[in-house]
Amino acid sequence: MLATGPKKSRLRLVLRYGVVGGAGAAFSFLAYYWLVGSFSDTLGYVWPSVMVALVWFPAAFFLHIRFVFFTPVSVSRAFVKFLSAQWALFFLGPLTLVILVELLGRRPIVAYGVSIAFISFTSFLVSRLLVFRTQSPGSPLR
């Protein structure tokens, strides 16, 4: 088997993260759009982002550990680290929404799209550098 260089390995990692993150962003955006469109009188524009995150976090962990980062450490330990990091980042989402909607006058759906992009980039950095840093990209889940 041919060895891959570090650049190729990083590119594959970013591509895998992009596919999983893109699917998650699409799911999150569509679910948020539906919740705001259907229940905005009841939920407003911040609570739907909370609801989407509660559904997405466990699914994201499974997809990241299975297809992106391939961590050989204890799955339960990685799950706790992942959720801790995601919850810390989670509060940036509603905060970004409030800033973009209330202070900058953007529509909630546009603000949510910007929020997803910002949180996705930050989440990748945190996941790669802190949560799954003991793995070697490309090694299968054990």
Secondary structure, 3 states (H helix, E strand, C coil): CCCCCHHHHHHHHHHHHHHHHHHHHHHHHHHHHHHHHHHHHHHCCCHHHHHHHHHHHHHHHHHHHHHHCCCCCCHHHHHHHHHHHHHHHHCHHHHHHHHHHHHCCCCHHHHHHHHHHHHHHHHHHHHHHHHCCCCCCCCCCC
